[in-house]
Every structure is written in structure tokens, then in C-alpha cells.
């Protein structure tokens, strides 16, 4: 009996030592996190609920902020340490907050898409029998002479940029113009137009009926204009003072991302409840599934070959450079947006930390 007790005690000491080696649980670090009420950032709350933060010696305190600018203002006042954002969201803020830095790409927002009717040829269908470049060109050329229901003020630049990849112009397609996105979606539902481009809310409603509508393609056919990444930001001073904490926060995110990818059926009900509570929404399981399909949460492994690979069409700088050119007037003279985006460096630090990588990839 004594030997059994000694054996169990030894196992307990070993587990404690392993946990402490990664988490340094004797040094709890509080991180006040401002998150906007969008699904992209709700996995932080799930990670908190699952105790991932405590495992790494962090007390994560997510608080809701209405918008990124409001969150950044709260950050400058010291109310929060880090804030949810996106690369494009940062451009207008660099003038007033030159110390603003993004340090984590949370997910790829795939809501910039073209929706067609059931039976319409999709990029996914075409790419199965050809290379991606040829598939994209075939889909884009197939738009010639077809009719799009959309708001020109919001989607003309996106569609024009996409068509230019195949040597086409905006005038090569027909446009049903609407001043309201909901009206464009309603007209499309009534049978007007061949394709629809619009807001995430309307897209979710349409894609919740897969027997009627299909996702023709997103950034795969739209190019850099359709490539959009959500991020986390902080000030340069805070990042320098909390370097190790930032790497651990990145590890927490990639662990919860892996959980989402591997355990959707378990994660979905939890995230629906979190999202409906935090965003004062009422998503149904079908609507949530449609929304989830328009977001990509890369794992540590997949991020290496896509988000942070210069050879990938999904390379993050492709997006930043495109939108930097489109928003150059919002950037202070001499400011390069990718110089304020530190995600790749922090990703490299995390990838080089074997203990944290093992923690990210350990069984749930």
C-alpha cells in the first residue's frame, strides 16, 4: 500500500513539474482584453471557460468593447491591455496612435464571397479538376455578361479588382444597383440576378439554405482584395514589457483554434451560447454553421504553410500591401503598415518554443 501511495505521489509530482514548466503557475499574469462583439473573437471567451489561460499562468479577462477605435481608446487609458482589430481597421488609427502594433492573426474572415444559385459552378467544383490558377480564371471569365445584385458603393472596388485578374473590367458584367444591402439580397432571393455580393448577415441567411444557394468563391477568386485577416493589437510599449505573455497568449489562441477545428460538434453549442450572450444575438445552429464556414481559424501547423508562407496566396502581406495602397491617405507619411504588424515575428517565437508547441498540440 505504501509503495502504491509513493508511486501515485511520484506521478503527481511529475505532472505538477510538467505543468509548472509550461505555465509557471506561481506567476499569474492578468491580461485585460477588449473584444468587439464579433464571432471572430469569441473563441477567447471559450478558451477562458476551458481554463486554457490558467494552464499557462494567465488570468484572461475578456471585456466587450463596441468598436475597435473605442477599444484602442480604452487601451490608451489603461482600461484594457489588448484589443481585437483587423489590419485594415488599424489604418485610420495610426495617425492618432503611432505606437499601435498588431501581434496575432486570429482568423481569416472569408465573408467577401460571391453567392450563386444552386447548380452554379463554384471554384470548389472547378479546382478539383485543375490547378488553382486555371480554376480561378475559369470562374472569373464565367462572370462575363452575368448580372450581380449588389451595392456599388461597397462592392464595386472588390469586384473590379477581382475581374482584373482575368483581364476583365467592371463593365464586362451587368449590375443591379441597390443602395441597401438587404434590398439587394431580397431581390436576389426573388430571382433577380445571377450572383449576389453583400454583408455577412445576408450571406448567412442565404447560405443557411444550401438547397437554394452556393458559395461560388471567396479570396480564391477575388484575390488580395478578398483576403482579410482579423487580429489582436496593443501598444509597442506593452508588447515590449510583456513579450513572454504575448507568446503565451498566441499559444492559447492556437490551442483553442485547434479545438474548434477538431471538435466542431462539441464547440458549436458552447460558441453559440457565448456569441448570443456577448453579441446580444440569436443565432440558430444552422445560421451558426453558415457563419462558421465564412471564417477560417488556422492551426499552428496550417498557419505555417498558409498565413505565414510567402509562397501561399493566403500570405498575410498580400492583404496588407493591397489595402495599404487602397488606404494610403490614412497612413502617416513614411509609415509602412507591415512594419507595424508583428504577427510573423511572434509566430516564429511561438513555433520555436517546444514546450508551448507541445502544450498547443497535447490531447484535449
Secondary structure, 3 states (H helix, E strand, C coil): CHHHHHHHHHHHHHHHHHHHHHHCCCCCEEEEEEEECCHHHHHHHHHHHCCHHHHCCEEEEEEEECCHHHHHHHHHHCCCCEEEEEHHHHHCCCCCCCCEEEEEEEEEECCCCEEEECCCCCHHHHHCCCCHHHHHHHHHHCCCCCEEEECHHHHHHHHHHHHHCCCCCHHHCEEEECCCHHHHHHHHHCCCCCEECCCHHHHHHHHCCCCCEEEEECHHHHHHHHCEEEEEEEEHHHHHHCHHHHHHHHHHHHHHHHHHHHCHHHHHHHHHHHHHHHCCCCCCHHHHHHHHCCEECCCHHHHHHCCCCCCCCCCHHHHHHHHHHHCHHHCCCCCCHHHCECHHHHHHHHHCCHHHHHHHHCCC
